[in-house]
């Protein structure tokens, strides 16, 4: 066996050992779900992220990605599901004040060459007829963990839609901070949202020395009676004493 043949044989052995390790099957995905089904449909996949350059050949480089859905429900003030509302994810970039890595650091830790196709993927979710939205994500594992922070933005184009169409759904809460964590070692899956804004409204009236509570109440929908009281003219052709004539049409034993 010549020297060149020996080198080629050794290179091919390394090549096949590499691909065997890359494309070997995953073990069953272990999940300790601490999200109360806020995150679901989890799976692990391998994607090409770049190339490995050797002396005589090059091979593709792969990374492990966690894929799944972040889900929630959109309703009105009375709990009725609302269809067609968009929810987007805006990943944080850079490092937080505590020094922990943000989304950009996770990206940089995996990407090692210009040709890498890695990204933090969050597909926008749109609520269906039941008000349910699902945001599909694909996130790289760094040191066998996923740890991503960002913001959920609710119906971000509502103001533009109102200007263009004259109507839109304005979200009560415009956005919320979140952190998504998963460890392939322990199987722990956690999804935590930051400080939440809770809306309250004052009820009752102050009596005696007690003053009424400050704060604004929820917007009220005008009823037809309220519209009439607001000074709107009666419908065309309706008599001025329409309400009186309505009651006279009933026989109350007179």
C-alpha positions in Angstrom: 0.0 0.0 0.0 1.5 3.3 -1.1 1.7 6.4 1.0 -1.0 8.2 -1.1 -3.4 5.3 -0.8 -2.8 5.2 3.0 -3.6 8.9 3.3 -6.8 8.6 1.2 -8.0 5.6 3.2 -7.4 7.4 6.5 -9.3 10.5 5.1 -12.2 8.4 4.0 -12.4 6.7 7.4 -12.6 10.1 9.1 -15.2 11.2 6.6 -17.5 8.3 7.3 -17.0 8.5 11.0 -18.0 12.1 10.9 -21.2 11.5 8.9 -22.1 8.5 11.1 -22.0 10.8 14.2 -23.8 13.6 12.4 -26.8 11.7 11.1 -27.2 9.1 13.7 -30.7 9.0 15.1 -31.8 11.0 18.1 -32.9 9.3 21.3 -36.5 9.9 22.3 -37.0 13.6 23.2 -37.2 13.9 27.0 -39.3 16.9 28.1 -40.1 18.1 31.6 -42.8 20.6 30.6 -42.9 23.6 32.9 -44.8 25.8 30.4 -48.4 24.4 30.9 -48.6 23.6 27.2 -47.6 27.1 26.2 -44.8 25.5 24.2 -45.5 22.3 22.3 -44.9 20.1 19.2 -41.2 19.8 20.0 -38.7 18.0 17.9 -34.9 17.9 17.3 -33.5 18.2 13.8 -30.1 18.6 12.2 -29.5 21.3 9.6 -26.5 22.2 7.5 -24.8 25.3 9.0 -21.6 25.5 7.0 -18.5 23.5 5.8 -15.5 21.8 7.4 -12.3 22.2 5.4 -9.8 19.4 5.5 -6.5 19.0 3.6 -7.9 16.9 0.7 -11.7 17.4 1.0 -14.4 19.4 2.7 -17.6 18.2 4.4 -20.8 19.9 5.4 -21.2 21.1 9.0 -24.4 20.5 10.8 -26.1 21.8 14.0 -28.8 20.6 16.2 -32.0 22.7 16.3 -35.0 22.6 18.6 -38.3 23.1 16.7 -41.8 23.6 18.1 -44.6 26.1 18.7 -45.3 29.0 21.1 -49.1 29.2 21.4 -51.7 31.4 23.0 -55.3 32.6 22.6 -56.7 36.0 21.4 -60.1 37.1 22.7 -62.1 40.3 23.2 -63.2 41.7 26.6 -66.0 39.2 26.9 -63.8 36.2 26.1 -65.0 35.7 22.5 -62.3 34.3 20.2 -60.9 36.8 17.6 -59.7 35.5 14.3 -56.9 37.0 12.1 -54.8 38.7 14.8 -51.0 38.5 14.1 -48.5 37.8 16.9 -44.7 38.1 16.2 -41.5 37.4 18.1 -38.7 40.0 18.2 -35.6 38.2 19.6 -33.3 40.2 21.8 -29.7 40.9 20.6 -26.5 41.4 22.5 -26.0 40.6 26.2 -28.5 41.4 28.9 -27.5 43.6 31.9 -26.9 40.4 33.9 -24.2 39.4 31.4 -26.2 36.4 30.1 -26.1 35.6 26.5 -28.9 36.9 24.3 -30.1 35.6 21.0 -27.3 37.2 19.0 -24.7 35.4 21.2 -26.4 32.1 20.6 -26.2 32.8 16.9 -22.5 33.7 17.1 -21.6 30.7 19.2 -22.8 28.3 16.5 -22.0 30.2 13.3 -18.3 29.9 12.5 -18.0 30.8 8.9 -19.4 33.1 6.3 -21.2 30.3 4.5 -23.3 29.2 7.4 -27.1 29.3 6.9 -28.0 29.3 10.6 -30.6 31.7 12.0 -33.1 32.1 14.8 -36.3 31.4 13.1 -39.7 32.5 14.4 -42.6 32.4 12.0 -45.5 34.8 12.9 -48.6 33.3 14.3 -52.2 34.3 13.2 -55.2 33.5 15.4 -57.7 31.1 13.9 -61.5 30.8 14.3 -61.0 29.6 17.9 -58.6 32.5 18.7 -55.6 30.1 18.9 -52.3 31.3 17.4 -49.1 29.2 17.0 -45.6 30.7 16.4 -43.3 28.1 14.8 -39.7 28.3 15.9 -36.4 26.7 15.0 -33.6 27.5 17.4 -30.0 26.2 17.6 -28.7 24.2 20.6 -25.6 25.8 22.1 -23.8 23.6 24.7 -26.9 21.3 24.5 -29.2 24.1 25.6 -31.6 26.6 24.0 -31.8 29.9 26.0 -33.5 32.7 24.0 -35.0 36.0 25.2 -37.3 38.3 23.2 -40.6 40.0 23.0 -44.0 38.8 21.8 -45.6 41.7 19.8 -49.4 41.5 19.5 -51.0 42.7 16.3 -48.1 45.1 15.5 -49.8 46.7 12.5 -53.1 47.6 14.1 -52.6 51.4 13.9 -51.7 51.3 10.2 -54.7 49.1 9.5 -56.9 51.5 11.3 -55.6 54.4 9.2 -55.8 52.5 5.9 -59.1 50.5 6.5 -60.8 52.6 9.1 -61.0 49.6 11.5 -58.6 47.3 13.4 -58.1 45.3 16.6 -56.1 47.3 19.1 -54.3 45.0 21.5 -54.9 45.7 25.2 -51.2 44.7 25.8 -48.9 45.7 23.0 -46.0 43.4 23.8 -44.5 41.2 26.6 -41.0 40.0 27.4 -40.3 36.3 27.4 -37.5 33.7 27.9 -37.6 30.3 26.3 -35.2 27.6 27.8 -34.6 24.0 27.0 -31.9 21.6 28.2 -31.3 18.4 26.3 -29.5 16.9 29.3 -32.3 17.3 31.8 -35.2 17.7 29.4 -36.4 20.8 31.3 -38.5 23.1 29.1 -39.5 26.5 30.5 -41.2 29.5 29.1 -41.4 32.6 31.3 -42.9 36.0 30.5 -41.6 39.1 32.2 -43.5 41.8 34.1 -47.1 41.7 32.9 -49.3 44.7 32.8 -52.6 44.0 34.5 -55.5 46.5 33.8 -58.0 47.4 36.6 -60.9 49.8 36.6 -62.5 51.7 39.6 -66.0 50.6 40.7 -68.4 52.2 43.2 -68.5 55.8 44.4 -66.9 57.5 47.4 -69.2 58.2 50.3 -68.8 60.8 53.0 -65.2 61.6 53.5 -64.2 58.8 51.1 -63.2 59.9 47.7 -63.8 58.0 44.5 -61.0 55.8 43.3 -58.8 57.4 40.5 -58.4 55.6 37.2 -60.3 55.2 33.9 -63.0 52.6 33.3 -63.1 50.2 30.3 -64.5 51.7 27.1 -68.3 51.3 26.9 -70.1 50.4 23.7 -72.9 52.9 22.9 -76.4 51.4 22.9 -79.1 52.8 20.5 -80.7 54.6 23.5 -77.4 56.2 24.3 -77.0 57.2 20.6 -80.5 58.9 20.8 -79.6 60.6 24.0 -76.4 61.9 22.5 -78.5 64.1 20.2 -78.5 61.9 17.0 -81.5 62.8 14.7 -84.2 60.2 14.3 -84.3 58.0 11.3 -85.8 59.4 8.1 -89.6 59.1 8.0 -89.9 58.3 11.7 -92.5 60.4 13.6 -91.3 62.6 16.5 -93.5 60.6 18.9 -92.4 57.2 17.7 -91.8 55.9 21.2 -95.3 57.1 22.4 -97.0 55.5 19.4 -95.2 52.3 20.1 -96.7 52.0 23.6 -100.1 53.0 22.4 -100.2 50.1 20.1 -100.6 47.7 23.1 -103.9 47.3 24.9 -103.3 47.6 28.7 -107.1 47.3 29.5 -108.0 50.9 28.8 
